Amino acid sequence: RLELLRQRIADASPEQLLKRGYSITLKDGKPVSRLSELSEGDRLTTRFLDGTAQSDVVGLSPSPLKKFTS
């Protein structure tokens, strides 16, 4: 059971998520998880498995599919 827990923790590491094709978006060095954390003009850093990219927010569009609440 301990080995299974160890593997689950390892699978959830940021590096493993990047290997699966996900990226991590950062604003001021902190992860961004909600659109409401962003404003037009913000500078973002996106981490990929093989490097990073810088971008500026030029527009924001809430998802029409689902409304999330806190």
N, CA, C and O atoms as CSV, one atom per row, in Angstrom:
chain,resi,resn,atom,element,x,y,z
A,1,ARG,N,N,0.829,-1.199,0.000
A,1,ARG,CA,C,0.000,0.000,0.000
A,1,ARG,C,C,0.875,1.265,0.000
A,1,ARG,O,O,0.566,2.242,-0.683
A,2,LEU,N,N,1.944,1.233,0.756
A,2,LEU,CA,C,2.853,2.373,0.800
A,2,LEU,C,C,3.467,2.643,-0.573
A,2,LEU,O,O,3.613,3.799,-0.970
A,3,GLU,N,N,3.822,1.593,-1.294
A,3,GLU,CA,C,4.380,1.755,-2.639
A,3,GLU,C,C,3.362,2.379,-3.578
A,3,GLU,O,O,3.726,3.219,-4.402
A,4,LEU,N,N,2.096,1.993,-3.477
A,4,LEU,CA,C,1.035,2.588,-4.298
A,4,LEU,C,C,0.895,4.075,-4.005
A,4,LEU,O,O,0.750,4.873,-4.931
A,5,LEU,N,N,0.933,4.455,-2.747
A,5,LEU,CA,C,0.864,5.870,-2.379
A,5,LEU,C,C,2.063,6.644,-2.906
A,5,LEU,O,O,1.921,7.771,-3.381
A,6,ARG,N,N,3.245,6.039,-2.823
A,6,ARG,CA,C,4.449,6.682,-3.347
A,6,ARG,C,C,4.318,6.939,-4.844
A,6,ARG,O,O,4.693,8.006,-5.330
A,7,GLN,N,N,3.784,5.961,-5.573
A,7,GLN,CA,C,3.628,6.102,-7.015
A,7,GLN,C,C,2.600,7.184,-7.356
A,7,GLN,O,O,2.796,7.951,-8.299
A,8,ARG,N,N,1.523,7.246,-6.602
A,8,ARG,CA,C,0.504,8.275,-6.840
A,8,ARG,C,C,1.068,9.669,-6.617
A,8,ARG,O,O,0.761,10.589,-7.375
A,9,ILE,N,N,1.891,9.836,-5.585
A,9,ILE,CA,C,2.528,11.127,-5.328
A,9,ILE,C,C,3.486,11.474,-6.465
A,9,ILE,O,O,3.506,12.611,-6.936
A,10,ALA,N,N,4.270,10.510,-6.900
A,10,ALA,CA,C,5.212,10.744,-8.007
A,10,ALA,C,C,4.466,11.108,-9.290
A,10,ALA,O,O,4.913,11.982,-10.033
A,11,ASP,N,N,3.344,10.453,-9.558
A,11,ASP,CA,C,2.568,10.728,-10.773
A,11,ASP,C,C,1.957,12.123,-10.771
A,11,ASP,O,O,1.657,12.667,-11.833
A,12,ALA,N,N,1.770,12.705,-9.595
A,12,ALA,CA,C,1.163,14.030,-9.492
A,12,ALA,C,C,2.202,15.149,-9.484
A,12,ALA,O,O,1.845,16.318,-9.340
A,13,SER,N,N,3.467,14.810,-9.634
A,13,SER,CA,C,4.511,15.838,-9.610
A,13,SER,C,C,4.391,16.738,-10.834
A,13,SER,O,O,3.929,16.296,-11.886
A,14,PRO,N,N,4.800,17.993,-10.704
A,14,PRO,CA,C,4.744,18.906,-11.854
A,14,PRO,C,C,5.479,18.359,-13.079
A,14,PRO,O,O,5.006,18.527,-14.204
A,15,GLU,N,N,6.625,17.710,-12.879
A,15,GLU,CA,C,7.376,17.170,-14.016
A,15,GLU,C,C,6.565,16.113,-14.764
A,15,GLU,O,O,6.557,16.095,-15.995
A,16,GLN,N,N,5.895,15.245,-14.038
A,16,GLN,CA,C,5.076,14.211,-14.686
A,16,GLN,C,C,3.907,14.829,-15.452
A,16,GLN,O,O,3.562,14.373,-16.542
A,17,LEU,N,N,3.307,15.859,-14.882
A,17,LEU,CA,C,2.204,16.538,-15.584
A,17,LEU,C,C,2.702,17.164,-16.879
A,17,LEU,O,O,2.019,17.102,-17.901
A,18,LEU,N,N,3.890,17.769,-16.844
A,18,LEU,CA,C,4.462,18.355,-18.062
A,18,LEU,C,C,4.765,17.276,-19.099
A,18,LEU,O,O,4.591,17.504,-20.297
A,19,LYS,N,N,5.216,16.105,-18.650
A,19,LYS,CA,C,5.496,15.009,-19.575
A,19,LYS,C,C,4.226,14.525,-20.263
A,19,LYS,O,O,4.286,14.001,-21.375
A,20,ARG,N,N,3.079,14.695,-19.615
A,20,ARG,CA,C,1.805,14.274,-20.210
A,20,ARG,C,C,1.243,15.300,-21.185
A,20,ARG,O,O,0.191,15.073,-21.783
A,21,GLY,N,N,1.932,16.429,-21.350
A,21,GLY,CA,C,1.480,17.425,-22.314
A,21,GLY,C,C,0.809,18.634,-21.701
A,21,GLY,O,O,0.395,19.540,-22.424
A,22,TYR,N,N,0.695,18.669,-20.398
A,22,TYR,CA,C,0.139,19.845,-19.736
A,22,TYR,C,C,1.210,20.917,-19.631
A,22,TYR,O,O,2.398,20.638,-19.795
A,23,SER,N,N,0.787,22.143,-19.357
A,23,SER,CA,C,1.724,23.221,-19.081
A,23,SER,C,C,1.294,23.889,-17.780
A,23,SER,O,O,0.179,23.686,-17.298
A,24,ILE,N,N,2.195,24.687,-17.226
A,24,ILE,CA,C,1.908,25.410,-15.991
A,24,ILE,C,C,2.031,26.892,-16.298
A,24,ILE,O,O,3.075,27.350,-16.764
A,25,THR,N,N,0.976,27.636,-16.040
A,25,THR,CA,C,0.974,29.071,-16.287
A,25,THR,C,C,1.210,29.803,-14.975
A,25,THR,O,O,0.540,29.542,-13.976
A,26,LEU,N,N,2.174,30.725,-14.989
A,26,LEU,CA,C,2.545,31.474,-13.793
A,26,LEU,C,C,2.343,32.968,-14.023
A,26,LEU,O,O,2.598,33.481,-15.113
A,27,LYS,N,N,1.882,33.655,-12.987
A,27,LYS,CA,C,1.802,35.117,-12.975
A,27,LYS,C,C,2.542,35.560,-11.731
A,27,LYS,O,O,2.190,35.157,-10.623
A,28,ASP,N,N,3.555,36.380,-11.898
A,28,ASP,CA,C,4.388,36.828,-10.783
A,28,ASP,C,C,4.951,35.640,-10.007
A,28,ASP,O,O,5.082,35.698,-8.784
A,29,GLY,N,N,5.286,34.557,-10.726
A,29,GLY,CA,C,5.887,33.389,-10.114
A,29,GLY,C,C,4.927,32.447,-9.417
A,29,GLY,O,O,5.353,31.444,-8.843
A,30,LYS,N,N,3.632,32.752,-9.457
A,30,LYS,CA,C,2.638,31.910,-8.784
A,30,LYS,C,C,1.715,31.269,-9.814
A,30,LYS,O,O,1.345,31.915,-10.794
A,31,PRO,N,N,1.337,30.000,-9.607
A,31,PRO,CA,C,0.457,29.326,-10.566
A,31,PRO,C,C,-0.903,30.024,-10.692
A,31,PRO,O,O,-1.467,30.513,-9.713
A,32,VAL,N,N,-1.404,30.052,-11.917
A,32,VAL,CA,C,-2.719,30.626,-12.199
A,32,VAL,C,C,-3.692,29.474,-12.435
A,32,VAL,O,O,-3.432,28.596,-13.257
A,33,SER,N,N,-4.811,29.477,-11.714
A,33,SER,CA,C,-5.791,28.407,-11.905
A,33,SER,C,C,-7.160,28.926,-12.319
A,33,SER,O,O,-8.027,28.147,-12.714
A,34,ARG,N,N,-7.358,30.235,-12.230
A,34,ARG,CA,C,-8.665,30.806,-12.589
A,34,ARG,C,C,-8.495,32.051,-13.455
A,34,ARG,O,O,-7.557,32.830,-13.284
A,35,LEU,N,N,-9.409,32.209,-14.366
A,35,LEU,CA,C,-9.411,33.387,-15.232
A,35,LEU,C,C,-9.500,34.671,-14.413
A,35,LEU,O,O,-8.919,35.691,-14.783
A,36,SER,N,N,-10.226,34.616,-13.307
A,36,SER,CA,C,-10.429,35.811,-12.478
A,36,SER,C,C,-9.127,36.334,-11.863
A,36,SER,O,O,-9.101,37.449,-11.342
A,37,GLU,N,N,-8.057,35.555,-11.915
A,37,GLU,CA,C,-6.763,35.991,-11.390
A,37,GLU,C,C,-6.003,36.853,-12.392
A,37,GLU,O,O,-4.944,37.393,-12.070
A,38,LEU,N,N,-6.538,36.984,-13.604
A,38,LEU,CA,C,-5.830,37.684,-14.676
A,38,LEU,C,C,-6.527,38.982,-15.070
A,38,LEU,O,O,-7.734,39.152,-14.903
A,39,SER,N,N,-5.713,39.884,-15.598
A,39,SER,CA,C,-6.206,41.143,-16.166
A,39,SER,C,C,-5.491,41.360,-17.491
A,39,SER,O,O,-4.387,40.855,-17.697
A,40,GLU,N,N,-6.114,42.103,-18.379
A,40,GLU,CA,C,-5.446,42.437,-19.640
A,40,GLU,C,C,-4.139,43.156,-19.315
A,40,GLU,O,O,-4.083,43.995,-18.416
A,41,GLY,N,N,-3.099,42.816,-20.056
A,41,GLY,CA,C,-1.786,43.407,-19.858
A,41,GLY,C,C,-0.881,42.619,-18.930
A,41,GLY,O,O,0.315,42.904,-18.859
A,42,ASP,N,N,-1.415,41.634,-18.215
A,42,ASP,CA,C,-0.569,40.817,-17.337
A,42,ASP,C,C,0.477,40.078,-18.152
A,42,ASP,O,O,0.211,39.649,-19.275
A,43,ARG,N,N,1.673,39.930,-17.582
A,43,ARG,CA,C,2.744,39.149,-18.200
A,43,ARG,C,C,2.722,37.766,-17.562
A,43,ARG,O,O,2.757,37.638,-16.338
A,44,LEU,N,N,2.662,36.730,-18.398
A,44,LEU,CA,C,2.603,35.352,-17.932
A,44,LEU,C,C,3.838,34.579,-18.370
A,44,LEU,O,O,4.448,34.883,-19.395
A,45,THR,N,N,4.194,33.584,-17.583
A,45,THR,CA,C,5.227,32.630,-17.951
A,45,THR,C,C,4.554,31.270,-18.029
A,45,THR,O,O,3.874,30.858,-17.089
A,46,THR,N,N,4.736,30.579,-19.129
A,46,THR,CA,C,4.182,29.241,-19.287
A,46,THR,C,C,5.334,28.251,-19.311
A,46,THR,O,O,6.247,28.359,-20.130
A,47,ARG,N,N,5.278,27.281,-18.400
A,47,ARG,CA,C,6.311,26.249,-18.318
A,47,ARG,C,C,5.871,25.020,-19.087
A,47,ARG,O,O,4.762,24.518,-18.903
A,48,PHE,N,N,6.752,24.542,-19.950
A,48,PHE,CA,C,6.570,23.311,-20.707
A,48,PHE,C,C,7.645,22.335,-20.259
A,48,PHE,O,O,8.531,22.703,-19.488
A,49,LEU,N,N,7.578,21.119,-20.723
A,49,LEU,CA,C,8.575,20.124,-20.364
A,49,LEU,C,C,9.972,20.572,-20.780
A,49,LEU,O,O,10.941,20.332,-20.061
A,50,ASP,N,N,10.078,21.227,-21.944
A,50,ASP,CA,C,11.389,21.564,-22.483
A,50,ASP,C,C,11.759,23.041,-22.401
A,50,ASP,O,O,12.732,23.463,-23.026
A,51,GLY,N,N,10.997,23.840,-21.638
A,51,GLY,CA,C,11.355,25.251,-21.514
A,51,GLY,C,C,10.176,26.106,-21.113
A,51,GLY,O,O,9.148,25.603,-20.660
A,52,THR,N,N,10.338,27.409,-21.287
A,52,THR,CA,C,9.294,28.356,-20.902
A,52,THR,C,C,9.004,29.327,-22.041
A,52,THR,O,O,9.815,29.499,-22.951
A,53,ALA,N,N,7.837,29.956,-21.974
A,53,ALA,CA,C,7.460,30.996,-22.923
A,53,ALA,C,C,6.857,32.151,-22.131
A,53,ALA,O,O,6.171,31.938,-21.131
A,54,GLN,N,N,7.118,33.370,-22.584
A,54,GLN,CA,C,6.542,34.565,-21.982
A,54,GLN,C,C,5.402,35.046,-22.870
A,54,GLN,O,O,5.488,34.985,-24.096
A,55,SER,N,N,4.338,35.522,-22.243
A,55,SER,CA,C,3.222,36.052,-23.026
A,55,SER,C,C,2.532,37.164,-22.248
A,55,SER,O,O,2.662,37.269,-21.029
A,56,ASP,N,N,1.796,37.990,-22.985
A,56,ASP,CA,C,1.003,39.067,-22.395
A,56,ASP,C,C,-0.465,38.771,-22.640
A,56,ASP,O,O,-0.837,38.315,-23.721
A,57,VAL,N,N,-1.302,39.026,-21.642
A,57,VAL,CA,C,-2.742,38.822,-21.786
A,57,VAL,C,C,-3.298,39.982,-22.604
A,57,VAL,O,O,-3.160,41.143,-22.219
A,58,VAL,N,N,-3.931,39.663,-23.741
A,58,VAL,CA,C,-4.515,40.695,-24.599
A,58,VAL,C,C,-6.040,40.658,-24.580
A,58,VAL,O,O,-6.691,41.564,-25.101
A,59,GLY,N,N,-6.605,39.628,-23.988
A,59,GLY,CA,C,-8.059,39.529,-23.873
A,59,GLY,C,C,-8.427,38.375,-22.966
A,59,GLY,O,O,-7.658,37.427,-22.805
A,60,LEU,N,N,-9.598,38.460,-22.380
A,60,LEU,CA,C,-10.090,37.422,-21.474
A,60,LEU,C,C,-11.481,37.003,-21.918
A,60,LEU,O,O,-12.312,37.854,-22.232
A,61,SER,N,N,-11.743,35.711,-21.948
A,61,SER,CA,C,-13.048,35.197,-22.361
A,61,SER,C,C,-13.484,34.095,-21.405
A,61,SER,O,O,-12.884,33.020,-21.394
A,62,PRO,N,N,-14.519,34.341,-20.602
A,62,PRO,CA,C,-15.024,33.281,-19.722
A,62,PRO,C,C,-15.545,32.105,-20.540
A,62,PRO,O,O,-16.022,32.283,-21.660
A,63,SER,N,N,-15.451,30.913,-19.979
A,63,SER,CA,C,-15.921,29.712,-20.652
A,63,SER,C,C,-17.440,29.742,-20.765
A,63,SER,O,O,-18.133,29.951,-19.769
A,64,PRO,N,N,-17.960,29.535,-21.968
A,64,PRO,CA,C,-19.418,29.478,-22.118
A,64,PRO,C,C,-19.980,28.127,-21.693
A,64,PRO,O,O,-21.194,27.976,-21.552
A,65,LEU,N,N,-19.100,27.137,-21.488
A,65,LEU,CA,C,-19.561,25.786,-21.205
A,65,LEU,C,C,-19.947,25.572,-19.759
A,65,LEU,O,O,-20.893,24.833,-19.483
A,66,LYS,N,N,-19.258,26.183,-18.843
A,66,LYS,CA,C,-19.467,25.872,-17.444
A,66,LYS,C,C,-19.134,27.075,-16.583
A,66,LYS,O,O,-18.110,27.724,-16.794
A,67,LYS,N,N,-19.961,27.371,-15.646
A,67,LYS,CA,C,-19.698,28.437,-14.688
A,67,LYS,C,C,-19.212,27.799,-13.403
A,67,LYS,O,O,-19.866,26.913,-12.854
A,68,PHE,N,N,-18.065,28.249,-12.924
A,68,PHE,CA,C,-17.507,27.729,-11.680
A,68,PHE,C,C,-17.721,28.755,-10.584
A,68,PHE,O,O,-17.651,29.960,-10.826
A,69,THR,N,N,-17.977,28.282,-9.401
A,69,THR,CA,C,-18.106,29.174,-8.249
A,69,THR,C,C,-17.084,28.770,-7.199
A,69,THR,O,O,-16.621,27.629,-7.177
A,70,SER,N,N,-16.744,29.687,-6.352
A,70,SER,CA,C,-15.748,29.418,-5.299
A,70,SER,C,C,-16.332,28.559,-4.216
A,70,SER,O,O,-15.644,28.230,-3.250
